[in-house]
């Protein structure tokens, strides 16, 4: 294994050693999400990191410093989960757009605290949060929510979704606080 760590004398190194999410894209870049230090694009050929971070007065920057989850789609975008909502990173334009929970909008996120993201075989983006599961349709940009409801055995058993994956049959597996759900 080769280790990549913060090097104070190297501006092309990680500025944080607290890595919490990783994705390899179809261009062989490695995307690294860190706690409190943003997102990094690692080029395996040059061995250099490009840093993307939250910039308070730049609306097209990353929405938060902690990147908990990353996935990509077939249109050349990254989907990034933070404590301040969902970010879509257009890799061609090098710009972020944001999706947040809106109090009275049922088509918005159920929570801005995102813990996991996965893309399914249909192109939908699934977002696990502190307050339920969200299915996002990138074409119409609408969210569908799945939440725990007492006395309904066909619903989520808890709302805190920690991990999401899709099996070979297209069924979703959810890691929740204390349970595995399908």
C-alpha positions in Angstrom: 0.0 0.0 0.0 1.1 3.5 -0.7 0.1 6.1 1.9 -1.1 9.6 1.1 -1.0 12.0 4.0 -1.1 15.6 4.8 2.4 17.1 4.1 2.7 20.7 5.4 5.4 21.4 2.9 3.4 20.0 -0.1 0.5 22.1 -1.4 -0.6 19.1 -3.6 -1.1 16.8 -0.6 -4.3 16.2 1.4 -4.9 18.9 4.0 -6.6 16.4 6.2 -5.9 12.7 7.1 -9.5 12.1 8.1 -10.8 10.4 5.0 -14.5 9.3 5.2 -15.5 8.6 1.5 -13.9 7.5 -1.7 -15.0 7.0 -5.3 -13.1 6.1 -8.5 -14.7 7.7 -11.5 -14.8 6.4 -15.1 -11.7 8.6 -15.9 -9.7 6.8 -13.3 -9.6 9.8 -10.9 -10.0 9.0 -7.2 -12.4 11.3 -5.3 -11.7 11.6 -1.6 -14.1 13.1 0.9 -12.7 14.3 4.2 -14.1 15.4 7.5 -13.8 19.2 7.8 -11.5 19.6 4.8 -13.7 19.2 1.7 -13.3 17.1 -1.4 -10.2 16.1 -3.3 -9.6 14.8 -6.8 -6.6 12.6 -6.9 -4.9 12.0 -10.3 -3.1 8.6 -10.0 -0.7 9.4 -12.9 0.6 12.7 -11.6 0.0 11.8 -7.9 -1.4 15.2 -7.3 -4.6 16.3 -5.4 -6.9 19.1 -6.5 -8.9 20.5 -3.6 -12.5 21.6 -3.7 -13.9 23.2 -0.6 -16.7 25.4 0.8 -16.1 29.1 0.0 -18.6 31.2 1.9 -19.2 33.8 -0.8 -19.0 31.5 -3.8 -22.4 29.9 -4.5 -21.0 27.4 -7.0 -18.6 25.9 -4.4 -19.0 22.8 -2.2 -21.8 23.4 0.4 -19.9 22.1 3.5 -16.4 21.0 4.6 -17.4 17.4 5.6 -18.0 15.0 2.6 -19.7 11.9 3.9 -20.7 10.2 0.7 -19.9 10.3 -3.1 -21.3 8.6 -6.2 -21.3 9.4 -9.9 -23.8 9.2 -12.7 -23.8 8.5 -16.4 -23.9 12.2 -17.3 -20.5 13.0 -15.9 -21.6 14.4 -12.5 -20.6 13.6 -9.0 -23.2 13.5 -6.2 -21.8 14.5 -2.9 -23.4 14.2 0.5 -22.5 16.7 3.3 -24.0 18.0 6.5 -25.4 20.9 4.5 -27.3 19.0 1.8 -26.7 17.3 -1.5 -24.2 18.6 -4.0 -24.1 17.9 -7.7 -20.6 18.5 -9.2 -20.6 19.1 -12.9 -17.1 17.7 -13.8 -17.0 19.5 -17.2 -17.9 23.0 -15.8 -16.2 22.4 -12.4 -19.2 23.8 -10.5 -21.4 22.7 -7.7 -25.1 23.0 -7.5 -27.0 22.3 -4.3 -30.2 20.6 -3.1 -31.5 21.3 0.4 -34.4 20.5 2.7 -37.1 23.0 2.2 -39.5 23.2 5.1 -42.8 23.1 3.2 -41.7 21.4 0.0 -42.4 17.7 -0.2 -40.2 17.4 -3.3 -37.1 18.5 -1.4 -34.7 16.4 0.7 -36.0 15.0 4.0 -32.8 16.2 5.8 -29.7 18.1 4.9 -27.6 15.7 7.0 -26.6 13.1 4.4 -24.8 9.9 5.4 -24.8 7.8 2.2 -25.5 8.0 -1.5 -25.9 5.3 -4.2 -26.9 5.3 -7.9 -29.2 2.5 -9.0 -29.4 0.7 -12.3 -32.2 3.0 -13.4 -30.1 6.2 -12.9 -31.9 7.3 -9.7 -29.8 8.7 -6.9 -30.6 7.2 -3.4 -29.7 9.4 -0.5 -29.6 8.2 3.1 -30.0 10.9 5.8 -30.6 11.3 9.5 -34.3 11.5 8.7 -35.1 8.8 6.2 -34.3 7.6 2.7 -34.7 9.8 -0.4 -35.0 8.7 -4.0 -33.9 11.5 -6.4 -34.9 11.5 -10.0 -32.2 13.6 -11.8 -34.4 14.2 -14.8 -37.3 15.9 -13.1 -35.2 16.8 -10.0 -37.8 15.6 -7.6 -37.3 13.6 -4.3 -39.5 10.8 -3.0 -39.2 10.1 0.7 -39.3 6.8 2.6 -39.6 7.1 6.4 -40.3 5.0 9.4 -44.0 4.8 10.4 -45.1 3.0 13.5 -47.2 -0.1 13.0 -46.4 -0.3 9.3 -44.1 -3.3 8.7 -43.6 -2.4 5.0 -41.8 0.9 5.9 -38.4 1.6 7.2 -37.8 0.4 10.7 -35.7 3.5 11.6 -35.0 6.8 9.8 -31.2 6.9 10.3 -29.8 5.4 7.0 -26.0 4.8 7.2 -25.3 2.8 4.0 -27.1 2.0 0.7 -26.3 -0.5 -2.0 -28.2 -2.2 -4.8 -27.9 -6.0 -5.3 -27.7 -7.9 -8.6 -31.5 -8.2 -8.7 -32.0 -4.4 -8.3 -33.1 -4.5 -4.7 -31.8 -2.0 -2.3 -30.0 -3.0 0.9 -29.9 -0.4 3.7 -27.6 -0.3 6.7 -29.4 1.5 9.4 -28.7 2.2 13.1 -28.9 -1.4 14.3 -30.5 -3.2 11.4 -30.0 -4.4 7.8 -33.1 -3.6 5.7 -34.1 -4.7 2.2 
